[in-house]
Amino acid sequence: MNSPLPTSHQALTVPEVMSALRMSRFKVYDLIRSKRLSSFTEGRLRRVPADAVATYMKNRLEEAA
């Protein structure tokens, strides 16, 4: 199974997170604002650690179980 996350990147762009989670830009930023998805900025660049996306998905799966 191919992973939608670029495995060589530790910090993902918002569009990469959107693609991986199949969510809109608004929803990704909503997750960031609500602190459910960790991120950081460097200047004007917003980045999401790849492990934060994996943690978010793991937590959602545990909530659904």
All heavy atoms as TSV, in Angstrom:
chain	resi	resn	atom	element	x	y	z
A	1	MET	N	N	0.843	-1.176	0.000
A	1	MET	CA	C	0.000	0.000	0.000
A	1	MET	C	C	0.884	1.233	0.000
A	1	MET	O	O	1.789	1.357	0.817
A	1	MET	CB	C	-0.889	-0.034	1.249
A	1	MET	CG	C	-1.763	1.182	1.392
A	1	MET	SD	S	-2.932	0.925	2.727
A	1	MET	CE	C	-2.424	2.227	3.807
A	2	ASN	N	N	0.644	2.168	-0.892
A	2	ASN	CA	C	1.407	3.407	-0.954
A	2	ASN	C	C	0.905	4.379	0.082
A	2	ASN	O	O	-0.287	4.586	0.235
A	2	ASN	CB	C	1.296	4.053	-2.334
A	2	ASN	CG	C	2.064	3.284	-3.380
A	2	ASN	OD1	O	2.956	2.520	-3.043
A	2	ASN	ND2	N	1.709	3.465	-4.625
A	3	SER	N	N	1.839	4.999	0.788
A	3	SER	CA	C	1.488	6.007	1.781
A	3	SER	C	C	1.312	7.342	1.089
A	3	SER	O	O	2.112	7.715	0.243
A	3	SER	CB	C	2.603	6.104	2.832
A	3	SER	OG	O	2.380	7.208	3.665
A	4	PRO	N	N	0.255	8.103	1.436
A	4	PRO	CA	C	0.082	9.418	0.826
A	4	PRO	C	C	1.065	10.447	1.377
A	4	PRO	O	O	1.201	11.516	0.832
A	4	PRO	CB	C	-1.361	9.790	1.182
A	4	PRO	CG	C	-1.673	8.996	2.394
A	4	PRO	CD	C	-0.850	7.747	2.297
A	5	LEU	N	N	1.758	10.106	2.465
A	5	LEU	CA	C	2.731	11.031	3.036
A	5	LEU	C	C	4.080	10.844	2.359
A	5	LEU	O	O	4.544	9.720	2.192
A	5	LEU	CB	C	2.902	10.784	4.538
A	5	LEU	CG	C	1.689	11.044	5.408
A	5	LEU	CD1	C	1.992	10.655	6.851
A	5	LEU	CD2	C	1.283	12.492	5.339
A	6	PRO	N	N	4.722	11.945	1.983
A	6	PRO	CA	C	6.081	11.824	1.433
A	6	PRO	C	C	7.010	11.315	2.529
A	6	PRO	O	O	7.196	11.987	3.538
A	6	PRO	CB	C	6.433	13.258	1.029
A	6	PRO	CG	C	5.180	14.052	1.121
A	6	PRO	CD	C	4.244	13.303	1.999
A	7	THR	N	N	7.556	10.130	2.360
A	7	THR	CA	C	8.343	9.514	3.428
A	7	THR	C	C	9.689	10.190	3.638
A	7	THR	O	O	10.281	10.027	4.689
A	7	THR	CB	C	8.572	8.017	3.123
A	7	THR	OG1	O	9.198	7.908	1.845
A	7	THR	CG2	C	7.271	7.251	3.155
A	8	SER	N	N	10.159	10.967	2.684
A	8	SER	CA	C	11.456	11.610	2.837
A	8	SER	C	C	11.349	12.957	3.561
A	8	SER	O	O	12.360	13.540	3.901
A	8	SER	CB	C	12.124	11.796	1.471
A	8	SER	OG	O	11.314	12.657	0.678
A	9	HIS	N	N	10.123	13.438	3.778
A	9	HIS	CA	C	9.939	14.738	4.416
A	9	HIS	C	C	9.520	14.571	5.864
A	9	HIS	O	O	8.629	13.793	6.169
A	9	HIS	CB	C	8.878	15.561	3.695
A	9	HIS	CG	C	9.154	15.780	2.245
A	9	HIS	ND1	N	10.401	16.067	1.743
A	9	HIS	CD2	C	8.328	15.756	1.176
A	9	HIS	CE1	C	10.331	16.216	0.439
A	9	HIS	NE2	N	9.088	16.018	0.060
A	10	GLN	N	N	10.149	15.329	6.727
A	10	GLN	CA	C	9.748	15.320	8.135
A	10	GLN	C	C	8.762	16.436	8.428
A	10	GLN	O	O	8.000	16.344	9.377
A	10	GLN	CB	C	10.968	15.439	9.034
A	10	GLN	CG	C	11.862	14.225	8.963
A	10	GLN	CD	C	13.021	14.321	9.924
A	10	GLN	OE1	O	12.983	15.050	10.895
A	10	GLN	NE2	N	14.067	13.584	9.639
A	11	ALA	N	N	8.783	17.494	7.610
A	11	ALA	CA	C	7.863	18.614	7.766
A	11	ALA	C	C	7.070	18.769	6.474
A	11	ALA	O	O	7.645	18.930	5.404
A	11	ALA	CB	C	8.627	19.892	8.091
A	12	LEU	N	N	5.748	18.697	6.597
A	12	LEU	CA	C	4.872	18.732	5.431
A	12	LEU	C	C	4.249	20.110	5.261
A	12	LEU	O	O	4.001	20.817	6.234
A	12	LEU	CB	C	3.750	17.706	5.598
A	12	LEU	CG	C	4.182	16.269	5.880
A	12	LEU	CD1	C	2.965	15.413	6.162
A	12	LEU	CD2	C	4.978	15.715	4.731
A	13	THR	N	N	3.956	20.454	4.025
A	13	THR	CA	C	3.231	21.683	3.736
A	13	THR	C	C	1.737	21.437	3.969
A	13	THR	O	O	1.291	20.280	4.027
A	13	THR	CB	C	3.436	22.118	2.274
A	13	THR	OG1	O	2.862	21.121	1.428
A	13	THR	CG2	C	4.907	22.324	1.946
A	14	VAL	N	N	0.981	22.495	4.076
A	14	VAL	CA	C	-0.466	22.347	4.240
A	14	VAL	C	C	-1.075	21.599	3.052
A	14	VAL	O	O	-1.883	20.682	3.256
A	14	VAL	CB	C	-1.141	23.710	4.504
A	14	VAL	CG1	C	-2.657	23.605	4.418
A	14	VAL	CG2	C	-0.718	24.245	5.870
A	15	PRO	N	N	-0.712	21.912	1.804
A	15	PRO	CA	C	-1.262	21.123	0.692
A	15	PRO	C	C	-0.933	19.621	0.776
A	15	PRO	O	O	-1.757	18.787	0.404
A	15	PRO	CB	C	-0.649	21.763	-0.557
A	15	PRO	CG	C	-0.415	23.181	-0.149
A	15	PRO	CD	C	0.015	23.088	1.295
A	16	GLU	N	N	0.252	19.275	1.270
A	16	GLU	CA	C	0.600	17.861	1.433
A	16	GLU	C	C	-0.287	17.211	2.498
A	16	GLU	O	O	-0.734	16.076	2.338
A	16	GLU	CB	C	2.071	17.707	1.802
A	16	GLU	CG	C	3.014	17.986	0.655
A	16	GLU	CD	C	4.471	18.030	1.049
A	16	GLU	OE1	O	4.798	18.383	2.206
A	16	GLU	OE2	O	5.316	17.718	0.176
A	17	VAL	N	N	-0.552	17.942	3.583
A	17	VAL	CA	C	-1.436	17.425	4.631
A	17	VAL	C	C	-2.857	17.294	4.082
A	17	VAL	O	O	-3.540	16.301	4.340
A	17	VAL	CB	C	-1.402	18.327	5.885
A	17	VAL	CG1	C	-2.405	17.853	6.925
A	17	VAL	CG2	C	-0.004	18.373	6.477
A	18	MET	N	N	-3.293	18.279	3.317
A	18	MET	CA	C	-4.618	18.226	2.694
A	18	MET	C	C	-4.760	16.968	1.847
A	18	MET	O	O	-5.772	16.264	1.921
A	18	MET	CB	C	-4.842	19.460	1.806
A	18	MET	CG	C	-4.995	20.751	2.549
A	18	MET	SD	S	-4.900	22.217	1.476
A	18	MET	CE	C	-6.067	21.828	0.196
A	19	SER	N	N	-3.749	16.666	1.063
A	19	SER	CA	C	-3.768	15.496	0.199
A	19	SER	C	C	-3.755	14.208	1.018
A	19	SER	O	O	-4.504	13.270	0.735
A	19	SER	CB	C	-2.573	15.540	-0.749
A	19	SER	OG	O	-2.516	14.380	-1.529
A	20	ALA	N	N	-2.896	14.160	2.034
A	20	ALA	CA	C	-2.765	12.952	2.850
A	20	ALA	C	C	-4.053	12.639	3.604
A	20	ALA	O	O	-4.460	11.475	3.686
A	20	ALA	CB	C	-1.600	13.108	3.833
A	21	LEU	N	N	-4.705	13.670	4.130
A	21	LEU	CA	C	-5.915	13.463	4.919
A	21	LEU	C	C	-7.188	13.592	4.090
A	21	LEU	O	O	-8.281	13.340	4.601
A	21	LEU	CB	C	-5.959	14.462	6.087
A	21	LEU	CG	C	-4.847	14.330	7.122
A	21	LEU	CD1	C	-4.977	15.427	8.169
A	21	LEU	CD2	C	-4.872	12.948	7.774
A	22	ARG	N	N	-7.029	14.014	2.827
A	22	ARG	CA	C	-8.180	14.240	1.945
A	22	ARG	C	C	-9.172	15.195	2.598
A	22	ARG	O	O	-10.366	14.920	2.700
A	22	ARG	CB	C	-8.836	12.931	1.549
A	22	ARG	CG	C	-7.927	12.065	0.727
A	22	ARG	CD	C	-8.621	10.785	0.329
A	22	ARG	NE	N	-7.734	9.988	-0.489
A	22	ARG	CZ	C	-7.887	9.828	-1.802
A	22	ARG	NH1	N	-8.861	10.410	-2.435
A	22	ARG	NH2	N	-7.036	9.082	-2.470
A	23	MET	N	N	-8.620	16.322	3.054
A	23	MET	CA	C	-9.402	17.358	3.709
A	23	MET	C	C	-9.157	18.686	3.009
A	23	MET	O	O	-8.138	18.861	2.345
A	23	MET	CB	C	-9.008	17.503	5.181
A	23	MET	CG	C	-9.366	16.336	6.046
A	23	MET	SD	S	-8.895	16.674	7.743
A	23	MET	CE	C	-9.500	15.208	8.528
A	24	SER	N	N	-10.077	19.608	3.223
A	24	SER	CA	C	-9.938	20.934	2.632
A	24	SER	C	C	-8.902	21.756	3.396
A	24	SER	O	O	-8.539	21.433	4.538
A	24	SER	CB	C	-11.276	21.672	2.674
A	24	SER	OG	O	-11.621	21.977	4.016
A	25	ARG	N	N	-8.451	22.811	2.771
A	25	ARG	CA	C	-7.517	23.740	3.409
A	25	ARG	C	C	-8.145	24.292	4.692
A	25	ARG	O	O	-7.494	24.367	5.731
A	25	ARG	CB	C	-7.171	24.881	2.450
A	25	ARG	CG	C	-6.252	25.925	3.038
A	25	ARG	CD	C	-5.932	27.022	2.032
A	25	ARG	NE	N	-5.236	26.504	0.866
A	25	ARG	CZ	C	-3.914	26.330	0.792
A	25	ARG	NH1	N	-3.154	26.651	1.800
A	25	ARG	NH2	N	-3.369	25.840	-0.306
A	26	PHE	N	N	-9.423	24.664	4.616
A	26	PHE	CA	C	-10.113	25.199	5.783
A	26	PHE	C	C	-10.083	24.198	6.936
A	26	PHE	O	O	-9.814	24.563	8.087
A	26	PHE	CB	C	-11.570	25.552	5.439
A	26	PHE	CG	C	-12.348	26.032	6.624
A	26	PHE	CD1	C	-12.270	27.355	7.034
A	26	PHE	CD2	C	-13.142	25.148	7.335
A	26	PHE	CE1	C	-12.974	27.789	8.142
A	26	PHE	CE2	C	-13.855	25.582	8.441
A	26	PHE	CZ	C	-13.770	26.905	8.843
A	27	LYS	N	N	-10.360	22.926	6.671
A	27	LYS	CA	C	-10.395	21.911	7.722
A	27	LYS	C	C	-9.012	21.695	8.327
A	27	LYS	O	O	-8.884	21.553	9.547
A	27	LYS	CB	C	-10.961	20.593	7.171
A	27	LYS	CG	C	-11.113	19.523	8.221
A	27	LYS	CD	C	-12.049	19.950	9.329
A	27	LYS	CE	C	-12.215	18.852	10.361
A	27	LYS	NZ	N	-13.008	19.298	11.506
A	28	VAL	N	N	-7.975	21.674	7.500
A	28	VAL	CA	C	-6.610	21.496	8.022
A	28	VAL	C	C	-6.253	22.658	8.938
A	28	VAL	O	O	-5.750	22.454	10.048
A	28	VAL	CB	C	-5.582	21.336	6.879
A	28	VAL	CG1	C	-4.156	21.384	7.418
A	28	VAL	CG2	C	-5.821	20.038	6.124
A	29	TYR	N	N	-6.541	23.882	8.505
A	29	TYR	CA	C	-6.254	25.034	9.365
A	29	TYR	C	C	-7.130	25.028	10.612
A	29	TYR	O	O	-6.698	25.471	11.681
A	29	TYR	CB	C	-6.393	26.349	8.594
A	29	TYR	CG	C	-5.156	26.676	7.808
A	29	TYR	CD1	C	-5.141	26.608	6.424
A	29	TYR	CD2	C	-3.973	27.055	8.451
A	29	TYR	CE1	C	-3.996	26.908	5.696
A	29	TYR	CE2	C	-2.825	27.347	7.735
A	29	TYR	CZ	C	-2.850	27.274	6.367
A	29	TYR	OH	O	-1.701	27.568	5.662
A	30	ASP	N	N	-8.348	24.513	10.524
A	30	ASP	CA	C	-9.209	24.373	11.696
A	30	ASP	C	C	-8.579	23.407	12.702
A	30	ASP	O	O	-8.576	23.668	13.908
A	30	ASP	CB	C	-10.595	23.889	11.274
A	30	ASP	CG	C	-11.561	23.802	12.430
A	30	ASP	OD1	O	-11.669	24.789	13.202
A	30	ASP	OD2	O	-12.228	22.763	12.575
A	31	LEU	N	N	-8.036	22.299	12.226
A	31	LEU	CA	C	-7.355	21.343	13.103
A	31	LEU	C	C	-6.134	21.986	13.762
A	31	LEU	O	O	-5.849	21.735	14.938
A	31	LEU	CB	C	-6.936	20.101	12.312
A	31	LEU	CG	C	-8.060	19.209	11.810
A	31	LEU	CD1	C	-7.497	18.126	10.900
A	31	LEU	CD2	C	-8.832	18.604	12.965
A	32	ILE	N	N	-5.419	22.804	13.014
A	32	ILE	CA	C	-4.247	23.491	13.554
A	32	ILE	C	C	-4.676	24.502	14.614
A	32	ILE	O	O	-4.109	24.546	15.710
A	32	ILE	CB	C	-3.437	24.158	12.419
A	32	ILE	CG1	C	-2.779	23.089	11.536
A	32	ILE	CG2	C	-2.389	25.115	12.994
A	32	ILE	CD1	C	-2.193	23.618	10.240
A	33	ARG	N	N	-5.693	25.316	14.293
A	33	ARG	CA	C	-6.178	26.324	15.247
A	33	ARG	C	C	-6.684	25.706	16.541
A	33	ARG	O	O	-6.467	26.243	17.622
A	33	ARG	CB	C	-7.306	27.151	14.623
A	33	ARG	CG	C	-6.856	28.301	13.792
A	33	ARG	CD	C	-8.009	29.211	13.422
A	33	ARG	NE	N	-8.999	28.559	12.576
A	33	ARG	CZ	C	-8.909	28.427	11.259
A	33	ARG	NH1	N	-7.868	28.921	10.621
A	33	ARG	NH2	N	-9.837	27.809	10.577
A	34	SER	N	N	-7.340	24.554	16.430
A	34	SER	CA	C	-7.903	23.897	17.608
A	34	SER	C	C	-6.876	23.039	18.345
A	34	SER	O	O	-7.236	22.351	19.307
A	34	SER	CB	C	-9.104	23.040	17.199
A	34	SER	OG	O	-8.688	21.953	16.385
A	35	LYS	N	N	-5.624	23.071	17.886
A	35	LYS	CA	C	-4.523	22.329	18.512
A	35	LYS	C	C	-4.672	20.813	18.418
A	35	LYS	O	O	-4.030	20.071	19.156
A	35	LYS	CB	C	-4.356	22.715	19.990
A	35	LYS	CG	C	-4.235	24.185	20.245
A	35	LYS	CD	C	-2.826	24.643	20.055
A	35	LYS	CE	C	-2.704	26.073	20.572
A	35	LYS	NZ	N	-1.946	26.902	19.740
A	36	ARG	N	N	-5.509	20.329	17.496
A	36	ARG	CA	C	-5.632	18.888	17.280
A	36	ARG	C	C	-4.574	18.378	16.317
A	36	ARG	O	O	-4.349	17.167	16.222
A	36	ARG	CB	C	-7.027	18.534	16.778
A	36	ARG	CG	C	-8.085	18.781	17.850
A	36	ARG	CD	C	-9.437	18.308	17.434
A	36	ARG	NE	N	-9.902	19.134	16.323
A	36	ARG	CZ	C	-11.005	18.909	15.637
A	36	ARG	NH1	N	-11.763	17.881	15.916
A	36	ARG	NH2	N	-11.369	19.715	14.664
A	37	LEU	N	N	-3.921	19.306	15.610
A	37	LEU	CA	C	-2.840	18.971	14.692
A	37	LEU	C	C	-1.712	19.958	14.944
A	37	LEU	O	O	-1.890	21.168	14.791
A	37	LEU	CB	C	-3.323	19.058	13.243
A	37	LEU	CG	C	-2.333	18.642	12.159
A	37	LEU	CD1	C	-1.950	17.170	12.296
A	37	LEU	CD2	C	-2.927	18.889	10.784
A	38	SER	N	N	-0.575	19.453	15.360
A	38	SER	CA	C	0.573	20.309	15.676
A	38	SER	C	C	1.188	20.881	14.410
A	38	SER	O	O	1.223	20.220	13.369
A	38	SER	CB	C	1.639	19.508	16.422
A	38	SER	OG	O	1.116	19.007	17.623
A	39	SER	N	N	1.679	22.101	14.529
A	39	SER	CA	C	2.367	22.728	13.405
A	39	SER	C	C	3.279	23.819	13.934
A	39	SER	O	O	3.249	24.154	15.116
A	39	SER	CB	C	1.365	23.332	12.416
A	39	SER	OG	O	0.752	24.474	12.979
A	40	PHE	N	N	4.094	24.341	13.037
A	40	PHE	CA	C	4.973	25.463	13.385
A	40	PHE	C	C	5.118	26.358	12.170
A	40	PHE	O	O	4.800	25.967	11.051
A	40	PHE	CB	C	6.339	24.981	13.887
A	40	PHE	CG	C	7.131	24.210	12.861
A	40	PHE	CD1	C	8.037	24.861	12.037
A	40	PHE	CD2	C	6.972	22.841	12.720
A	40	PHE	CE1	C	8.773	24.156	11.083
A	40	PHE	CE2	C	7.705	22.128	11.784
A	40	PHE	CZ	C	8.604	22.791	10.964
A	41	THR	N	N	5.551	27.571	12.420
A	41	THR	CA	C	5.816	28.485	11.315
A	41	THR	C	C	7.277	28.892	11.336
A	41	THR	O	O	7.915	28.958	12.382
A	41	THR	CB	C	4.951	29.766	11.391
A	41	THR	OG1	O	5.190	30.398	12.639
A	41	THR	CG2	C	3.481	29.453	11.239
A	42	GLU	N	N	7.788	29.134	10.158
A	42	GLU	CA	C	9.133	29.682	9.967
A	42	GLU	C	C	8.934	30.834	9.000
A	42	GLU	O	O	8.699	30.610	7.811
A	42	GLU	CB	C	10.082	28.621	9.409
A	42	GLU	CG	C	11.505	29.101	9.262
A	42	GLU	CD	C	12.134	29.486	10.597
A	42	GLU	OE1	O	11.915	28.772	11.600
A	42	GLU	OE2	O	12.841	30.512	10.631
A	43	GLY	N	N	8.954	32.040	9.546
A	43	GLY	CA	C	8.602	33.192	8.720
A	43	GLY	C	C	7.134	33.092	8.366
A	43	GLY	O	O	6.283	32.977	9.237
A	44	ARG	N	N	6.833	33.075	7.082
A	44	ARG	CA	C	5.447	32.935	6.624
A	44	ARG	C	C	5.089	31.494	6.265
A	44	ARG	O	O	3.972	31.227	5.833
A	44	ARG	CB	C	5.216	33.837	5.410
A	44	ARG	CG	C	5.366	35.315	5.746
A	44	ARG	CD	C	5.144	36.189	4.544
A	44	ARG	NE	N	3.788	35.993	4.033
A	44	ARG	CZ	C	3.419	36.240	2.787
A	44	ARG	NH1	N	4.305	36.675	1.910
A	44	ARG	NH2	N	2.179	36.053	2.404
A	45	LEU	N	N	6.029	30.581	6.431
A	45	LEU	CA	C	5.810	29.184	6.040
A	45	LEU	C	C	5.211	28.379	7.182
A	45	LEU	O	O	5.755	28.350	8.284
A	45	LEU	CB	C	7.124	28.535	5.614
A	45	LEU	CG	C	7.889	29.224	4.484
A	45	LEU	CD1	C	9.236	28.555	4.292
A	45	LEU	CD2	C	7.069	29.200	3.214
A	46	ARG	N	N	4.112	27.704	6.938
A	46	ARG	CA	C	3.481	26.821	7.924
A	46	ARG	C	C	3.884	25.397	7.585
A	46	ARG	O	O	3.793	24.965	6.433
A	46	ARG	CB	C	1.966	26.972	7.851
A	46	ARG	CG	C	1.168	25.955	8.616
A	46	ARG	CD	C	1.109	26.174	10.085
A	46	ARG	NE	N	0.579	27.482	10.420
A	46	ARG	CZ	C	0.503	27.924	11.665
A	46	ARG	NH1	N	0.906	27.174	12.671
A	46	ARG	NH2	N	0.039	29.124	11.913
A	47	ARG	N	N	4.362	24.672	8.575
A	47	ARG	CA	C	4.765	23.284	8.370
A	47	ARG	C	C	4.142	22.407	9.449
A	47	ARG	O	O	3.975	22.822	10.598
A	47	ARG	CB	C	6.292	23.118	8.416
A	47	ARG	CG	C	7.008	23.817	7.269
A	47	ARG	CD	C	6.647	23.179	5.935
A	47	ARG	NE	N	7.304	23.797	4.823
A	47	ARG	CZ	C	6.739	24.662	3.996
A	47	ARG	NH1	N	5.468	25.008	4.167
A	47	ARG	NH2	N	7.391	25.177	2.984
A	48	VAL	N	N	3.808	21.184	9.056
A	48	VAL	CA	C	3.230	20.205	9.965
A	48	VAL	C	C	4.182	19.014	10.017
A	48	VAL	O	O	4.477	18.418	8.974
A	48	VAL	CB	C	1.836	19.747	9.464
A	48	VAL	CG1	C	1.257	18.689	10.383
A	48	VAL	CG2	C	0.899	20.942	9.333
A	49	PRO	N	N	4.669	18.662	11.210
A	49	PRO	CA	C	5.538	17.483	11.292
A	49	PRO	C	C	4.794	16.234	10.817
A	49	PRO	O	O	3.615	16.041	11.131
A	49	PRO	CB	C	5.857	17.383	12.787
A	49	PRO	CG	C	5.633	18.763	13.320
A	49	PRO	CD	C	4.505	19.315	12.498
A	50	ALA	N	N	5.477	15.397	10.060
A	50	ALA	CA	C	4.859	14.180	9.531
A	50	ALA	C	C	4.344	13.299	10.660
A	50	ALA	O	O	3.272	12.700	10.553
A	50	ALA	CB	C	5.847	13.418	8.655
A	51	ASP	N	N	5.080	13.245	11.770
A	51	ASP	CA	C	4.614	12.414	12.884
A	51	ASP	C	C	3.365	12.996	13.544
A	51	ASP	O	O	2.582	12.263	14.139
A	51	ASP	CB	C	5.721	12.149	13.899
A	51	ASP	CG	C	6.238	13.402	14.582
A	51	ASP	OD1	O	6.049	14.514	14.051
A	51	ASP	OD2	O	6.855	13.261	15.653
A	52	ALA	N	N	3.137	14.310	13.417
A	52	ALA	CA	C	1.909	14.915	13.946
A	52	ALA	C	C	0.699	14.436	13.149
A	52	ALA	O	O	-0.374	14.209	13.717
A	52	ALA	CB	C	2.004	16.435	13.918
A	53	VAL	N	N	0.865	14.271	11.844
A	53	VAL	CA	C	-0.225	13.751	11.010
A	53	VAL	C	C	-0.509	12.301	11.389
A	53	VAL	O	O	-1.669	11.909	11.555
A	53	VAL	CB	C	0.108	13.877	9.507
A	53	VAL	CG1	C	-0.967	13.225	8.651
A	53	VAL	CG2	C	0.297	15.338	9.124
A	54	ALA	N	N	0.545	11.510	11.574
A	54	ALA	CA	C	0.366	10.112	11.973
A	54	ALA	C	C	-0.305	10.016	13.340
A	54	ALA	O	O	-1.198	9.186	13.544
A	54	ALA	CB	C	1.715	9.395	11.977
A	55	THR	N	N	0.095	10.872	14.271
A	55	THR	CA	C	-0.513	10.890	15.603
A	55	THR	C	C	-1.980	11.279	15.527
A	55	THR	O	O	-2.825	10.676	16.191
A	55	THR	CB	C	0.249	11.858	16.532
A	55	THR	OG1	O	1.596	11.410	16.657
A	55	THR	CG2	C	-0.386	11.937	17.906
A	56	TYR	N	N	-2.301	12.278	14.711
A	56	TYR	CA	C	-3.688	12.693	14.538
A	56	TYR	C	C	-4.536	11.524	14.023
A	56	TYR	O	O	-5.612	11.241	14.553
A	56	TYR	CB	C	-3.786	13.883	13.574
A	56	TYR	CG	C	-5.200	14.192	13.185
A	56	TYR	CD1	C	-6.050	14.849	14.058
A	56	TYR	CD2	C	-5.710	13.782	11.956
A	56	TYR	CE1	C	-7.375	15.095	13.713
A	56	TYR	CE2	C	-7.025	14.028	11.608
A	56	TYR	CZ	C	-7.853	14.686	12.490
A	56	TYR	OH	O	-9.157	14.916	12.162
A	57	MET	N	N	-4.037	10.819	13.010
A	57	MET	CA	C	-4.790	9.695	12.451
A	57	MET	C	C	-4.949	8.582	13.481
A	57	MET	O	O	-6.029	7.996	13.606
A	57	MET	CB	C	-4.108	9.170	11.179
A	57	MET	CG	C	-4.235	10.136	10.018
A	57	MET	SD	S	-3.688	9.465	8.425
A	57	MET	CE	C	-1.942	9.296	8.698
A	58	LYS	N	N	-3.894	8.298	14.229
A	58	LYS	CA	C	-3.957	7.261	15.279
A	58	LYS	C	C	-5.002	7.626	16.320
A	58	LYS	O	O	-5.816	6.791	16.717
A	58	LYS	CB	C	-2.575	7.103	15.923
A	58	LYS	CG	C	-2.525	6.088	17.033
A	58	LYS	CD	C	-1.101	5.995	17.598
A	58	LYS	CE	C	-1.061	5.115	18.815
A	58	LYS	NZ	N	-1.167	5.833	20.064
A	59	ASN	N	N	-5.010	8.894	16.760
A	59	ASN	CA	C	-5.972	9.325	17.760
A	59	ASN	C	C	-7.400	9.234	17.246
A	59	ASN	O	O	-8.306	8.836	17.972
A	59	ASN	CB	C	-5.679	10.759	18.209
A	59	ASN	CG	C	-4.408	10.863	19.022
A	59	ASN	OD1	O	-3.907	9.873	19.546
A	59	ASN	ND2	N	-3.857	12.062	19.108
A	60	ARG	N	N	-7.606	9.599	15.992
A	60	ARG	CA	C	-8.950	9.521	15.390
A	60	ARG	C	C	-9.414	8.066	15.306
A	60	ARG	O	O	-10.579	7.768	15.551
A	60	ARG	CB	C	-8.974	10.165	14.012
A	60	ARG	CG	C	-8.793	11.665	14.022
A	60	ARG	CD	C	-9.919	12.398	14.717
A	60	ARG	NE	N	-11.135	12.173	13.971
A	60	ARG	CZ	C	-12.352	12.053	14.506
A	60	ARG	NH1	N	-12.526	12.152	15.783
A	60	ARG	NH2	N	-13.394	11.838	13.756
A	61	LEU	N	N	-8.502	7.157	14.965
A	61	LEU	CA	C	-8.861	5.751	14.902
A	61	LEU	C	C	-9.225	5.212	16.275
A	61	LEU	O	O	-10.158	4.414	16.428
A	61	LEU	CB	C	-7.721	4.935	14.293
A	61	LEU	CG	C	-7.542	5.078	12.790
A	61	LEU	CD1	C	-6.232	4.437	12.352
A	61	LEU	CD2	C	-8.717	4.466	12.048
A	62	GLU	N	N	-8.487	5.624	17.298
A	62	GLU	CA	C	-8.778	5.176	18.665
A	62	GLU	C	C	-10.119	5.727	19.137
A	62	GLU	O	O	-10.871	5.022	19.820
A	62	GLU	CB	C	-7.657	5.615	19.619
A	62	GLU	CG	C	-6.380	4.849	19.419
A	62	GLU	CD	C	-5.216	5.391	20.231
A	62	GLU	OE1	O	-5.377	6.435	20.911
A	62	GLU	OE2	O	-4.137	4.795	20.168
A	63	GLU	N	N	-10.443	6.972	18.773
A	63	GLU	CA	C	-11.740	7.552	19.140
A	63	GLU	C	C	-12.880	6.821	18.467
A	63	GLU	O	O	-13.960	6.687	19.040
A	63	GLU	CB	C	-11.774	9.029	18.751
A	63	GLU	CG	C	-10.888	9.920	19.589
A	63	GLU	CD	C	-10.820	11.340	19.049
A	63	GLU	OE1	O	-11.654	11.708	18.192
A	63	GLU	OE2	O	-9.935	12.084	19.485
A	64	ALA	N	N	-12.652	6.364	17.243
A	64	ALA	CA	C	-13.701	5.693	16.477
A	64	ALA	C	C	-13.935	4.269	16.937
A	64	ALA	O	O	-14.992	3.690	16.671
A	64	ALA	CB	C	-13.351	5.711	14.990
A	65	ALA	N	N	-12.968	3.691	17.618
A	65	ALA	CA	C	-13.072	2.285	18.038
A	65	ALA	C	C	-14.003	2.101	19.222
A	65	ALA	O	O	-14.351	2.927	19.942
A	65	ALA	CB	C	-11.688	1.751	18.388
